[in-house]
């Protein structure tokens, strides 16, 4: 599915899909006027919505620097959600500790939360159980298998590089496994200082 298709107006067909899918969506459509980051929206009237069940890399955290792929996740959410009419599906908890509304965000029969995970822009959050957790974990498994976005392997980028920054916190066995994996990657990726060894761009669906 392309971004254009994701944004395409589905009209009455989308509403029929939501009814048939049994989604407990909110009553009226609400407009997204601003996107703070990949998983946080602002609705007309000022209500802030935190997408339930997903985590995108940080871009505005006061104590955390901008994380890899955070800007890409924000750009995707802005592209597909800004100035769009959406329906909110409530979860088991109405608000988070910051007072933001927790919800699944639906547009044209698609769940934005799940789409972010499926495309590799977010991870499925498992700290707090929610009705769609298994669905999101399956979407994450798909993104991992296809090496989309966050799951793209590279010796100089991605999750592996993030693990290196937390080396001292790994167990002895964890360090051994990381060493083995690192050696394997070095055999399949050319050295980054060679002209012909530029790491290919992550094959994210955003380029569709």
HUSULQUI-V786733 format. One record per helix or strand of 2 or more residues. SS is the DSSP state (a for helix, b for strand). FROM is the first residue (numbers start at 1). TO is the last residue. If there is no record, write none. Layout:
ss: {SS:SS}
from: {FROM:FROM}
to: {TO:TO}
This chain:
ss: {a:a:b:b:b:b:a:b:b:b:a:b:a:a:a:a:a:a:a}
from: {3:11:30:40:48:54:70:85:101:110:112:122:133:149:158:167:172:195:205}
to: {7:21:37:43:51:56:81:95:107:111:118:124:146:151:165:169:188:197:207}
